[in-house]
Structure formats: structure tokens, C-alpha cells
């Protein structure tokens, strides 16, 4: 946690998966797309995280 990844050896899937406390199996396989983040975050707030994806990371 808190360590910046080696840019020459990025992990597969989401780049944050080695240091994320909410990592799911899909995070290890696929990079998440850009999606709107939560309802209380205001207009235009986006995230690249399977937790915020419409299908809940079941892709």
C-alpha cells in the first residue's frame, strides 16, 4: 500500500490492484473504463474503478 508501481512492469488489469483494499478478481484481469462516480460526487465526477462500474465489476 502506498507504493508507486514500477512503470516498466505495470500489473495486468487495474494499475492499482496490488495496493487496493477493495480488489476483486476482475481487477486482476481487466482495466476499468471511465464511469460516473457515485450519486453524491457531483456532476462530471468520474472514476476508473470496477466498484463504480454499472455492472459492479462482474465484467
C-alpha distance matrix in Angstrom:
0.0 3.8 5.5 8.7 10.2 13.6 16.2 18.7 16.8 15.0 14.3 17.1 17.1 14.6 12.5 9.4 10.0 7.7 4.5 7.1 8.6 12.0 12.2 15.9 18.1 19.2 15.8 16.1 19.6 20.2 19.0 19.6 22.5 22.9 24.1 25.2 22.6 23.9 27.3 26.6 24.7 28.0 29.7 28.1 24.5 22.7 19.3 18.2 16.8 18.5 18.3 20.7 23.0 26.5 26.4 23.2 21.4 24.4 25.2
3.8 0.0 3.8 6.5 9.3 12.7 14.9 17.9 16.7 15.0 15.2 18.2 18.1 15.3 12.7 9.9 11.7 9.9 6.8 9.2 11.2 14.3 14.7 18.4 20.6 21.2 17.6 18.1 21.3 21.4 19.6 20.1 22.5 22.5 23.8 24.7 22.3 23.8 27.2 26.2 23.9 26.9 28.5 26.7 23.2 21.7 18.7 18.0 17.2 19.6 19.5 21.3 23.7 27.4 27.7 24.7 23.1 26.3 26.8
5.5 3.8 0.0 3.8 6.3 9.2 11.8 14.5 13.5 12.4 13.1 16.5 17.2 14.8 11.7 9.9 11.6 9.3 7.5 10.8 13.4 16.2 15.7 19.2 20.8 21.4 17.7 17.5 20.5 20.8 19.1 20.3 22.8 23.1 25.0 26.4 24.3 26.2 29.7 29.0 26.5 29.3 30.6 28.4 25.1 23.2 20.1 18.8 18.4 20.7 21.2 23.1 25.0 28.8 28.9 26.2 24.1 27.1 27.1
8.7 6.5 3.8 0.0 3.8 6.7 8.6 11.7 11.3 10.1 11.6 15.0 15.8 13.5 9.9 9.1 11.7 10.1 9.1 12.0 15.2 17.4 16.5 19.8 21.1 21.0 17.2 17.1 19.6 19.5 17.3 18.7 20.8 21.1 23.5 25.1 23.5 25.9 29.3 28.8 25.9 28.4 29.3 26.8 23.8 21.7 18.7 17.2 17.5 20.1 21.1 22.6 24.2 28.0 28.3 26.0 23.8 26.8 26.3
10.2 9.3 6.3 3.8 0.0 3.8 6.0 8.6 7.6 6.4 8.2 11.7 13.1 11.6 7.9 8.3 10.3 8.7 9.2 12.2 15.7 17.4 15.8 18.5 19.2 19.0 15.4 14.6 16.9 17.0 15.2 17.3 19.7 20.6 23.2 25.3 24.1 26.7 30.3 30.2 27.4 29.8 30.4 27.7 24.8 22.3 19.1 16.9 17.1 19.3 20.9 22.5 23.6 27.3 27.3 25.2 22.6 25.2 24.5
13.6 12.7 9.2 6.7 3.8 0.0 3.8 5.4 5.3 6.1 8.9 12.4 14.6 13.8 10.3 11.7 13.3 11.6 12.7 15.8 19.3 20.9 18.9 21.4 21.5 21.2 17.8 16.5 18.3 18.5 16.9 19.5 21.7 22.8 25.7 28.1 27.2 30.0 33.6 33.6 30.7 32.9 33.2 30.2 27.6 25.0 22.0 19.5 20.1 22.2 24.2 25.6 26.3 30.1 29.9 28.1 25.2 27.7 26.5
16.2 14.9 11.8 8.6 6.0 3.8 0.0 3.8 5.5 5.5 9.2 12.0 13.9 13.3 9.8 12.1 14.2 13.5 14.7 17.2 20.9 22.0 19.9 22.1 22.1 21.1 17.9 16.8 17.9 17.5 15.5 18.1 19.8 20.8 24.1 26.6 26.2 29.3 32.8 33.0 29.9 31.7 31.6 28.4 26.2 23.5 20.7 18.2 19.4 21.6 24.0 24.9 25.3 29.0 29.1 27.7 24.8 27.2 25.7
18.7 17.9 14.5 11.7 8.6 5.4 3.8 0.0 3.8 6.2 9.7 12.1 14.8 15.1 12.1 14.8 16.1 15.2 17.1 19.7 23.3 24.3 21.8 23.6 23.0 22.2 19.3 17.6 18.3 18.3 16.9 20.0 21.7 23.3 26.6 29.4 29.2 32.4 35.9 36.3 33.2 35.1 34.8 31.6 29.4 26.5 23.7 20.9 22.0 23.8 26.4 27.5 27.6 31.1 30.9 29.7 26.5 28.5 26.8
16.8 16.7 13.5 11.3 7.6 5.3 5.5 3.8 0.0 3.8 6.4 9.2 12.2 12.9 10.3 12.8 13.3 12.2 14.7 17.3 20.8 21.7 18.9 20.5 19.7 19.2 16.4 14.3 15.3 15.9 15.1 18.4 20.7 22.6 25.7 28.6 28.2 31.1 34.8 35.3 32.6 34.7 34.6 31.5 29.1 26.1 22.9 19.8 20.3 21.7 24.3 25.9 25.8 29.3 28.7 27.3 24.0 25.8 24.3
15.0 15.0 12.4 10.1 6.4 6.1 5.5 6.2 3.8 0.0 3.8 6.6 9.0 9.2 6.5 9.4 10.2 10.0 12.3 14.4 18.0 18.6 15.8 17.4 17.0 16.1 13.1 11.5 12.6 12.8 11.6 14.7 17.0 18.9 22.0 24.8 24.4 27.4 31.0 31.7 28.9 31.1 31.0 28.0 25.6 22.4 19.2 16.1 16.5 18.0 20.6 22.1 22.1 25.6 25.1 23.7 20.5 22.6 21.1
14.3 15.2 13.1 11.6 8.2 8.9 9.2 9.7 6.4 3.8 0.0 3.8 6.5 7.3 5.9 8.3 7.7 7.7 10.8 12.5 15.8 16.0 12.9 14.1 13.4 12.9 10.1 8.0 9.4 10.4 10.1 13.3 16.2 18.5 21.2 24.1 23.6 26.2 29.9 30.8 28.5 30.9 31.0 28.2 25.6 22.2 18.8 15.4 15.1 15.9 18.5 20.4 20.2 23.7 22.8 21.2 17.8 19.6 18.4
17.1 18.2 16.5 15.0 11.7 12.4 12.0 12.1 9.2 6.6 3.8 0.0 3.8 6.5 7.0 9.8 8.6 9.9 13.1 13.9 16.9 16.3 12.8 13.0 11.6 10.5 8.4 6.1 6.2 7.2 7.7 11.3 14.2 17.1 19.7 23.0 22.8 25.5 29.2 30.5 28.3 30.6 30.4 27.6 25.2 21.7 18.3 14.6 14.2 14.3 17.4 19.2 18.4 21.5 20.3 19.2 15.7 17.0 15.3
17.1 18.1 17.2 15.8 13.1 14.6 13.9 14.8 12.2 9.0 6.5 3.8 0.0 3.8 6.2 8.6 7.5 10.2 12.7 12.5 15.3 14.0 10.7 10.7 9.6 7.6 5.4 4.8 4.5 4.0 4.3 7.7 10.9 13.8 16.1 19.4 19.4 22.0 25.6 27.2 25.1 27.3 27.1 24.4 22.1 18.5 15.1 11.4 10.8 10.6 13.9 15.6 14.6 17.8 16.7 15.6 12.1 13.7 12.1
14.6 15.3 14.8 13.5 11.6 13.8 13.3 15.1 12.9 9.2 7.3 6.5 3.8 0.0 3.8 5.4 5.5 8.8 10.4 9.7 12.8 11.7 9.1 10.1 10.5 8.6 5.2 6.5 7.6 6.3 4.5 6.4 9.7 11.9 14.1 17.0 16.5 19.2 22.8 24.1 21.8 24.2 24.2 21.6 19.0 15.5 12.0 8.5 7.9 8.8 11.7 13.2 13.0 16.6 16.1 14.6 11.6 14.1 13.0
12.5 12.7 11.7 9.9 7.9 10.3 9.8 12.1 10.3 6.5 5.9 7.0 6.2 3.8 0.0 3.8 5.7 7.6 8.9 9.5 13.2 13.1 10.9 12.8 13.4 12.1 8.5 8.9 10.5 9.6 7.5 9.5 12.1 13.7 16.2 18.9 18.1 20.9 24.6 25.3 22.7 25.1 25.3 22.5 19.8 16.6 13.1 10.1 10.1 12.0 14.3 15.7 16.1 19.8 19.7 18.0 15.2 17.8 16.8
9.4 9.9 9.9 9.1 8.3 11.7 12.1 14.8 12.8 9.4 8.3 9.8 8.6 5.4 3.8 0.0 3.8 5.7 5.7 5.9 9.6 10.0 8.5 11.3 12.9 12.3 8.5 9.5 12.1 11.6 9.7 10.6 13.5 14.5 16.3 18.4 16.9 19.2 22.9 23.3 21.0 23.7 24.4 22.1 18.9 16.1 12.5 10.1 9.2 11.2 12.6 14.4 15.6 19.4 19.3 17.0 14.6 17.7 17.4
10.0 11.7 11.6 11.7 10.3 13.3 14.2 16.1 13.3 10.2 7.7 8.6 7.5 5.5 5.7 3.8 0.0 3.9 5.5 5.3 8.4 8.4 5.7 8.3 9.5 9.7 6.1 6.5 9.8 10.3 9.8 11.0 14.5 16.1 17.6 19.9 18.4 20.3 24.1 24.8 22.9 25.8 26.6 24.5 21.3 18.3 14.6 11.9 10.0 10.7 12.2 14.8 15.6 19.1 18.4 15.8 13.1 15.7 15.8
7.7 9.9 9.3 10.1 8.7 11.6 13.5 15.2 12.2 10.0 7.7 9.9 10.2 8.8 7.6 5.7 3.9 0.0 3.8 6.0 8.8 10.3 8.0 10.8 11.8 12.8 9.5 8.7 12.3 13.5 13.1 14.7 18.1 19.7 21.3 23.4 21.6 23.4 27.2 27.5 25.6 28.7 29.7 27.6 24.3 21.5 17.8 15.4 13.7 14.5 15.6 18.4 19.4 22.9 22.0 19.4 16.6 19.0 19.3
4.5 6.8 7.5 9.1 9.2 12.7 14.7 17.1 14.7 12.3 10.8 13.1 12.7 10.4 8.9 5.7 5.5 3.8 0.0 3.8 6.6 9.1 8.3 11.9 13.9 14.8 11.4 11.7 15.2 15.8 14.8 15.6 18.7 19.6 20.8 22.4 20.2 21.7 25.4 25.3 23.3 26.6 27.9 26.1 22.6 20.3 16.7 15.0 13.2 14.6 15.0 17.6 19.3 22.9 22.5 19.5 17.4 20.3 20.9
7.1 9.2 10.8 12.0 12.2 15.8 17.2 19.7 17.3 14.4 12.5 13.9 12.5 9.7 9.5 5.9 5.3 6.0 3.8 0.0 3.8 5.5 5.5 9.3 12.1 12.9 9.7 11.1 14.5 14.7 13.7 13.7 16.8 17.6 18.2 19.6 17.2 18.4 22.0 22.1 20.5 23.8 25.3 23.8 20.2 17.9 14.3 12.9 10.5 11.6 11.4 14.2 16.2 19.6 19.3 16.1 14.4 17.4 18.4
8.6 11.2 13.4 15.2 15.7 19.3 20.9 23.3 20.8 18.0 15.8 16.9 15.3 12.8 13.2 9.6 8.4 8.8 6.6 3.8 0.0 3.8 5.8 9.3 12.5 14.0 11.5 13.1 16.5 17.0 16.5 16.1 19.2 19.8 19.8 20.7 17.9 18.3 21.8 21.8 20.8 24.4 26.3 25.2 21.5 19.6 16.2 15.3 12.3 12.7 11.5 14.7 17.0 20.0 19.5 15.9 14.7 17.6 19.3
12.0 14.3 16.2 17.4 17.4 20.9 22.0 24.3 21.7 18.6 16.0 16.3 14.0 11.7 13.1 10.0 8.4 10.3 9.1 5.5 3.8 0.0 3.8 6.5 10.2 11.2 9.4 11.7 14.7 14.9 14.6 13.6 16.7 17.5 17.1 18.2 15.6 15.9 19.4 20.0 19.2 22.7 24.4 23.4 19.9 17.7 14.3 13.3 9.9 9.5 8.1 11.6 13.6 16.5 15.7 12.1 11.1 14.0 15.9
12.2 14.7 15.7 16.5 15.8 18.9 19.9 21.8 18.9 15.8 12.9 12.8 10.7 9.1 10.9 8.5 5.7 8.0 8.3 5.5 5.8 3.8 0.0 3.8 6.9 8.2 6.1 7.9 11.1 11.8 12.1 11.9 15.4 17.0 17.2 19.0 17.0 18.0 21.6 22.6 21.5 24.8 26.0 24.6 21.2 18.5 14.9 12.9 9.7 8.8 9.0 12.5 13.6 16.6 15.3 12.2 10.0 12.5 14.0
15.9 18.4 19.2 19.8 18.5 21.4 22.1 23.6 20.5 17.4 14.1 13.0 10.7 10.1 12.8 11.3 8.3 10.8 11.9 9.3 9.3 6.5 3.8 0.0 3.8 5.5 5.3 7.2 9.5 10.5 11.8 11.6 15.1 17.2 17.2 19.2 17.7 18.6 22.0 23.6 22.8 25.9 26.8 25.5 22.4 19.5 16.1 13.8 10.4 8.2 8.9 12.4 12.5 15.0 13.0 10.1 7.5 9.3 11.0
18.1 20.6 20.8 21.1 19.2 21.5 22.1 23.0 19.7 17.0 13.4 11.6 9.6 10.5 13.4 12.9 9.5 11.8 13.9 12.1 12.5 10.2 6.9 3.8 0.0 3.8 5.4 5.5 7.0 9.1 11.5 12.1 15.7 18.4 18.8 21.3 20.4 21.5 25.0 26.8 25.9 28.8 29.4 27.7 25.0 21.8 18.3 15.6 12.7 10.2 11.8 15.0 14.2 16.4 13.8 11.8 8.5 8.9 10.0
19.2 21.2 21.4 21.0 19.0 21.2 21.1 22.2 19.2 16.1 12.9 10.5 7.6 8.6 12.1 12.3 9.7 12.8 14.8 12.9 14.0 11.2 8.2 5.5 3.8 0.0 3.8 5.4 5.2 5.9 8.4 8.8 12.1 15.1 15.7 18.6 18.2 19.8 23.1 25.2 24.1 26.7 26.8 25.0 22.6 19.1 15.9 12.9 10.4 7.7 10.3 12.9 11.4 13.7 11.4 10.0 6.2 6.9 6.9
15.8 17.6 17.7 17.2 15.4 17.8 17.9 19.3 16.4 13.1 10.1 8.4 5.4 5.2 8.5 8.5 6.1 9.5 11.4 9.7 11.5 9.4 6.1 5.3 5.4 3.8 0.0 3.8 5.5 5.7 6.7 7.5 11.3 13.9 15.0 17.7 17.0 18.9 22.5 24.1 22.6 25.3 25.6 23.6 20.9 17.5 13.9 10.8 8.4 7.1 9.7 12.2 11.7 14.8 13.3 11.4 7.9 10.0 9.8
16.1 18.1 17.5 17.1 14.6 16.5 16.8 17.6 14.3 11.5 8.0 6.1 4.8 6.5 8.9 9.5 6.5 8.7 11.7 11.1 13.1 11.7 7.9 7.2 5.5 5.4 3.8 0.0 3.8 6.2 8.2 10.3 14.0 16.9 18.4 21.3 20.7 22.7 26.3 27.8 26.3 28.9 29.2 27.0 24.3 20.8 17.2 13.9 12.0 10.8 13.4 16.0 15.3 18.2 16.4 14.7 11.1 12.3 11.8
19.6 21.3 20.5 19.6 16.9 18.3 17.9 18.3 15.3 12.6 9.4 6.2 4.5 7.6 10.5 12.1 9.8 12.3 15.2 14.5 16.5 14.7 11.1 9.5 7.0 5.2 5.5 3.8 0.0 3.8 7.1 9.6 12.8 16.2 17.9 21.2 21.3 23.5 26.9 28.9 27.3 29.6 29.4 27.0 24.8 21.1 17.8 14.2 12.8 11.3 14.5 16.6 15.0 17.5 15.5 14.7 11.0 11.4 9.9
20.2 21.4 20.8 19.5 17.0 18.5 17.5 18.3 15.9 12.8 10.4 7.2 4.0 6.3 9.6 11.6 10.3 13.5 15.8 14.7 17.0 14.9 11.8 10.5 9.1 5.9 5.7 6.2 3.8 0.0 3.8 6.2 9.1 12.6 14.5 18.0 18.5 21.0 24.4 26.5 24.7 26.7 26.2 23.7 21.7 17.9 14.9 11.2 10.5 9.3 13.0 14.3 12.4 15.0 13.6 13.3 9.8 10.7 8.5
19.0 19.6 19.1 17.3 15.2 16.9 15.5 16.9 15.1 11.6 10.1 7.7 4.3 4.5 7.5 9.7 9.8 13.1 14.8 13.7 16.5 14.6 12.1 11.8 11.5 8.4 6.7 8.2 7.1 3.8 0.0 3.8 6.6 9.7 12.2 15.7 16.2 19.1 22.5 24.3 22.1 24.0 23.4 20.7 18.7 14.9 11.9 8.1 8.3 8.5 12.2 12.8 11.5 14.6 14.2 13.7 10.7 12.6 10.5
19.6 20.1 20.3 18.7 17.3 19.5 18.1 20.0 18.4 14.7 13.3 11.3 7.7 6.4 9.5 10.6 11.0 14.7 15.6 13.7 16.1 13.6 11.9 11.6 12.1 8.8 7.5 10.3 9.6 6.2 3.8 0.0 3.8 6.7 8.6 12.0 12.6 15.5 18.8 20.8 18.7 20.6 20.0 17.5 15.5 11.7 8.9 5.3 5.5 5.7 9.3 9.3 7.9 11.1 11.3 10.9 8.6 11.1 9.3
22.5 22.5 22.8 20.8 19.7 21.7 19.8 21.7 20.7 17.0 16.2 14.2 10.9 9.7 12.1 13.5 14.5 18.1 18.7 16.8 19.2 16.7 15.4 15.1 15.7 12.1 11.3 14.0 12.8 9.1 6.6 3.8 0.0 3.8 6.3 10.0 11.6 14.9 17.8 20.0 17.8 19.0 17.7 15.0 13.7 9.9 8.2 5.5 7.3 8.0 11.1 9.7 7.9 10.6 11.7 12.2 10.8 13.1 10.9
22.9 22.5 23.1 21.1 20.6 22.8 20.8 23.3 22.6 18.9 18.5 17.1 13.8 11.9 13.7 14.5 16.1 19.7 19.6 17.6 19.8 17.5 17.0 17.2 18.4 15.1 13.9 16.9 16.2 12.6 9.7 6.7 3.8 0.0 3.8 7.1 9.0 12.7 15.3 17.2 14.7 15.5 14.2 11.3 10.1 6.4 5.6 4.7 7.6 9.4 11.5 9.1 8.3 10.8 13.0 13.3 12.8 15.5 13.8
24.1 23.8 25.0 23.5 23.2 25.7 24.1 26.6 25.7 22.0 21.2 19.7 16.1 14.1 16.2 16.3 17.6 21.3 20.8 18.2 19.8 17.1 17.2 17.2 18.8 15.7 15.0 18.4 17.9 14.5 12.2 8.6 6.3 3.8 0.0 3.8 6.2 9.5 11.9 14.2 12.3 13.1 11.9 9.8 8.6 5.4 5.6 6.4 7.8 9.0 10.0 6.7 6.1 8.0 10.9 11.4 11.9 14.6 13.6
25.2 24.7 26.4 25.1 25.3 28.1 26.6 29.4 28.6 24.8 24.1 23.0 19.4 17.0 18.9 18.4 19.9 23.4 22.4 19.6 20.7 18.2 19.0 19.2 21.3 18.6 17.7 21.3 21.2 18.0 15.7 12.0 10.0 7.1 3.8 0.0 3.8 6.7 8.5 10.8 8.9 9.5 8.5 7.2 6.0 4.4 6.3 8.8 9.9 11.2 10.9 7.2 8.0 9.0 12.5 12.7 14.1 16.9 16.5
22.6 22.3 24.3 23.5 24.1 27.2 26.2 29.2 28.2 24.4 23.6 22.8 19.4 16.5 18.1 16.9 18.4 21.6 20.2 17.2 17.9 15.6 17.0 17.7 20.4 18.2 17.0 20.7 21.3 18.5 16.2 12.6 11.6 9.0 6.2 3.8 0.0 3.8 6.8 8.4 6.5 8.5 9.1 8.5 5.8 4.8 5.6 8.7 8.8 10.4 9.1 5.8 8.3 9.9 13.1 12.1 13.7 16.9 17.3
23.9 23.8 26.2 25.9 26.7 30.0 29.3 32.4 31.1 27.4 26.2 25.5 22.0 19.2 20.9 19.2 20.3 23.4 21.7 18.4 18.3 15.9 18.0 18.6 21.5 19.8 18.9 22.7 23.5 21.0 19.1 15.5 14.9 12.7 9.5 6.7 3.8 0.0 3.8 5.7 5.6 8.2 9.8 10.6 8.2 8.5 9.2 12.1 11.3 12.2 9.8 7.0 9.8 10.6 13.6 12.3 14.7 17.7 18.7
27.3 27.2 29.7 29.3 30.3 33.6 32.8 35.9 34.8 31.0 29.9 29.2 25.6 22.8 24.6 22.9 24.1 27.2 25.4 22.0 21.8 19.4 21.6 22.0 25.0 23.1 22.5 26.3 26.9 24.4 22.5 18.8 17.8 15.3 11.9 8.5 6.8 3.8 0.0 3.8 5.6 6.9 8.7 10.8 9.4 10.7 12.3 15.5 15.0 15.7 13.3 10.4 12.7 12.5 15.7 14.9 17.7 20.4 21.4
26.6 26.2 29.0 28.8 30.2 33.6 33.0 36.3 35.3 31.7 30.8 30.5 27.2 24.1 25.3 23.3 24.8 27.5 25.3 22.1 21.8 20.0 22.6 23.6 26.8 25.2 24.1 27.8 28.9 26.5 24.3 20.8 20.0 17.2 14.2 10.8 8.4 5.7 3.8 0.0 3.8 5.7 8.8 11.2 9.5 11.7 13.3 16.8 16.4 17.7 15.0 12.6 15.4 15.8 18.9 17.6 20.2 23.2 24.3
24.7 23.9 26.5 25.9 27.4 30.7 29.9 33.2 32.6 28.9 28.5 28.3 25.1 21.8 22.7 21.0 22.9 25.6 23.3 20.5 20.8 19.2 21.5 22.8 25.9 24.1 22.6 26.3 27.3 24.7 22.1 18.7 17.8 14.7 12.3 8.9 6.5 5.6 5.6 3.8 0.0 3.8 6.9 8.4 6.1 8.6 10.5 14.2 14.5 16.5 14.3 11.7 14.6 15.7 18.9 17.7 19.7 22.9 23.6
28.0 26.9 29.3 28.4 29.8 32.9 31.7 35.1 34.7 31.1 30.9 30.6 27.3 24.2 25.1 23.7 25.8 28.7 26.6 23.8 24.4 22.7 24.8 25.9 28.8 26.7 25.3 28.9 29.6 26.7 24.0 20.6 19.0 15.5 13.1 9.5 8.5 8.2 6.9 5.7 3.8 0.0 3.8 6.5 6.0 9.4 12.3 16.1 17.0 19.0 17.3 14.2 16.5 17.1 20.7 20.0 22.1 25.2 25.5
29.7 28.5 30.6 29.3 30.4 33.2 31.6 34.8 34.6 31.0 31.0 30.4 27.1 24.2 25.3 24.4 26.6 29.7 27.9 25.3 26.3 24.4 26.0 26.8 29.4 26.8 25.6 29.2 29.4 26.2 23.4 20.0 17.7 14.2 11.9 8.5 9.1 9.8 8.7 8.8 6.9 3.8 0.0 3.8 5.6 8.7 12.3 15.8 17.3 19.2 18.2 14.7 16.3 16.7 20.4 20.4 22.3 25.2 25.0
28.1 26.7 28.4 26.8 27.7 30.2 28.4 31.6 31.5 28.0 28.2 27.6 24.4 21.6 22.5 22.1 24.5 27.6 26.1 23.8 25.2 23.4 24.6 25.5 27.7 25.0 23.6 27.0 27.0 23.7 20.7 17.5 15.0 11.3 9.8 7.2 8.5 10.6 10.8 11.2 8.4 6.5 3.8 0.0 3.8 6.2 10.0 13.2 15.4 17.7 17.3 13.8 15.1 16.0 19.7 19.8 21.1 24.0 23.4
24.5 23.2 25.1 23.8 24.8 27.6 26.2 29.4 29.1 25.6 25.6 25.2 22.1 19.0 19.8 18.9 21.3 24.3 22.6 20.2 21.5 19.9 21.2 22.4 25.0 22.6 20.9 24.3 24.8 21.7 18.7 15.5 13.7 10.1 8.6 6.0 5.8 8.2 9.4 9.5 6.1 6.0 5.6 3.8 0.0 3.8 7.1 10.7 12.5 15.1 14.4 11.2 13.2 14.8 18.2 17.6 18.8 22.1 21.8
22.7 21.7 23.2 21.7 22.3 25.0 23.5 26.5 26.1 22.4 22.2 21.7 18.5 15.5 16.6 16.1 18.3 21.5 20.3 17.9 19.6 17.7 18.5 19.5 21.8 19.1 17.5 20.8 21.1 17.9 14.9 11.7 9.9 6.4 5.4 4.4 4.8 8.5 10.7 11.7 8.6 9.4 8.7 6.2 3.8 0.0 3.8 7.1 9.2 11.9 11.9 8.8 10.3 12.5 15.6 15.1 15.8 19.0 18.4
19.3 18.7 20.1 18.7 19.1 22.0 20.7 23.7 22.9 19.2 18.8 18.3 15.1 12.0 13.1 12.5 14.6 17.8 16.7 14.3 16.2 14.3 14.9 16.1 18.3 15.9 13.9 17.2 17.8 14.9 11.9 8.9 8.2 5.6 5.6 6.3 5.6 9.2 12.3 13.3 10.5 12.3 12.3 10.0 7.1 3.8 0.0 3.8 5.7 8.9 9.2 7.0 8.8 11.9 14.2 13.2 13.2 16.7 16.2
18.2 18.0 18.8 17.2 16.9 19.5 18.2 20.9 19.8 16.1 15.4 14.6 11.4 8.5 10.1 10.1 11.9 15.4 15.0 12.9 15.3 13.3 12.9 13.8 15.6 12.9 10.8 13.9 14.2 11.2 8.1 5.3 5.5 4.7 6.4 8.8 8.7 12.1 15.5 16.8 14.2 16.1 15.8 13.2 10.7 7.1 3.8 0.0 3.8 7.0 8.8 7.6 8.3 11.8 13.3 12.3 11.4 14.7 13.7
16.8 17.2 18.4 17.5 17.1 20.1 19.4 22.0 20.3 16.5 15.1 14.2 10.8 7.9 10.1 9.2 10.0 13.7 13.2 10.5 12.3 9.9 9.7 10.4 12.7 10.4 8.4 12.0 12.8 10.5 8.3 5.5 7.3 7.6 7.8 9.9 8.8 11.3 15.0 16.4 14.5 17.0 17.3 15.4 12.5 9.2 5.7 3.8 0.0 3.8 5.3 5.6 6.7 10.5 11.4 9.5 8.5 12.1 12.0
18.5 19.6 20.7 20.1 19.3 22.2 21.6 23.8 21.7 18.0 15.9 14.3 10.6 8.8 12.0 11.2 10.7 14.5 14.6 11.6 12.7 9.5 8.8 8.2 10.2 7.7 7.1 10.8 11.3 9.3 8.5 5.7 8.0 9.4 9.0 11.2 10.4 12.2 15.7 17.7 16.5 19.0 19.2 17.7 15.1 11.9 8.9 7.0 3.8 0.0 3.8 5.3 5.0 8.4 8.2 6.2 4.7 8.3 8.7
18.3 19.5 21.2 21.1 20.9 24.2 24.0 26.4 24.3 20.6 18.5 17.4 13.9 11.7 14.3 12.6 12.2 15.6 15.0 11.4 11.5 8.1 9.0 8.9 11.8 10.3 9.7 13.4 14.5 13.0 12.2 9.3 11.1 11.5 10.0 10.9 9.1 9.8 13.3 15.0 14.3 17.3 18.2 17.3 14.4 11.9 9.2 8.8 5.3 3.8 0.0 3.8 5.7 8.5 8.8 5.7 6.2 9.8 11.3
20.7 21.3 23.1 22.6 22.5 25.6 24.9 27.5 25.9 22.1 20.4 19.2 15.6 13.2 15.7 14.4 14.8 18.4 17.6 14.2 14.7 11.6 12.5 12.4 15.0 12.9 12.2 16.0 16.6 14.3 12.8 9.3 9.7 9.1 6.7 7.2 5.8 7.0 10.4 12.6 11.7 14.2 14.7 13.8 11.2 8.8 7.0 7.6 5.6 5.3 3.8 0.0 3.8 6.5 8.4 6.6 8.0 11.4 12.2
23.0 23.7 25.0 24.2 23.6 26.3 25.3 27.6 25.8 22.1 20.2 18.4 14.6 13.0 16.1 15.6 15.6 19.4 19.3 16.2 17.0 13.6 13.6 12.5 14.2 11.4 11.7 15.3 15.0 12.4 11.5 7.9 7.9 8.3 6.1 8.0 8.3 9.8 12.7 15.4 14.6 16.5 16.3 15.1 13.2 10.3 8.8 8.3 6.7 5.0 5.7 3.8 0.0 3.8 5.5 5.2 6.3 9.0 9.0
26.5 27.4 28.8 28.0 27.3 30.1 29.0 31.1 29.3 25.6 23.7 21.5 17.8 16.6 19.8 19.4 19.1 22.9 22.9 19.6 20.0 16.5 16.6 15.0 16.4 13.7 14.8 18.2 17.5 15.0 14.6 11.1 10.6 10.8 8.0 9.0 9.9 10.6 12.5 15.8 15.7 17.1 16.7 16.0 14.8 12.5 11.9 11.8 10.5 8.4 8.5 6.5 3.8 0.0 3.8 5.6 7.9 9.3 9.6
26.4 27.7 28.9 28.3 27.3 29.9 29.1 30.9 28.7 25.1 22.8 20.3 16.7 16.1 19.7 19.3 18.4 22.0 22.5 19.3 19.5 15.7 15.3 13.0 13.8 11.4 13.3 16.4 15.5 13.6 14.2 11.3 11.7 13.0 10.9 12.5 13.1 13.6 15.7 18.9 18.9 20.7 20.4 19.7 18.2 15.6 14.2 13.3 11.4 8.2 8.8 8.4 5.5 3.8 0.0 3.8 5.6 5.8 6.8
23.2 24.7 26.2 26.0 25.2 28.1 27.7 29.7 27.3 23.7 21.2 19.2 15.6 14.6 18.0 17.0 15.8 19.4 19.5 16.1 15.9 12.1 12.2 10.1 11.8 10.0 11.4 14.7 14.7 13.3 13.7 10.9 12.2 13.3 11.4 12.7 12.1 12.3 14.9 17.6 17.7 20.0 20.4 19.8 17.6 15.1 13.2 12.3 9.5 6.2 5.7 6.6 5.2 5.6 3.8 0.0 3.8 5.6 7.9
21.4 23.1 24.1 23.8 22.6 25.2 24.8 26.5 24.0 20.5 17.8 15.7 12.1 11.6 15.2 14.6 13.1 16.6 17.4 14.4 14.7 11.1 10.0 7.5 8.5 6.2 7.9 11.1 11.0 9.8 10.7 8.6 10.8 12.8 11.9 14.1 13.7 14.7 17.7 20.2 19.7 22.1 22.3 21.1 18.8 15.8 13.2 11.4 8.5 4.7 6.2 8.0 6.3 7.9 5.6 3.8 0.0 3.8 5.5
24.4 26.3 27.1 26.8 25.2 27.7 27.2 28.5 25.8 22.6 19.6 17.0 13.7 14.1 17.8 17.7 15.7 19.0 20.3 17.4 17.6 14.0 12.5 9.3 8.9 6.9 10.0 12.3 11.4 10.7 12.6 11.1 13.1 15.5 14.6 16.9 16.9 17.7 20.4 23.2 22.9 25.2 25.2 24.0 22.1 19.0 16.7 14.7 12.1 8.3 9.8 11.4 9.0 9.3 5.8 5.6 3.8 0.0 3.8
25.2 26.8 27.1 26.3 24.5 26.5 25.7 26.8 24.3 21.1 18.4 15.3 12.1 13.0 16.8 17.4 15.8 19.3 20.9 18.4 19.3 15.9 14.0 11.0 10.0 6.9 9.8 11.8 9.9 8.5 10.5 9.3 10.9 13.8 13.6 16.5 17.3 18.7 21.4 24.3 23.6 25.5 25.0 23.4 21.8 18.4 16.2 13.7 12.0 8.7 11.3 12.2 9.0 9.6 6.8 7.9 5.5 3.8 0.0
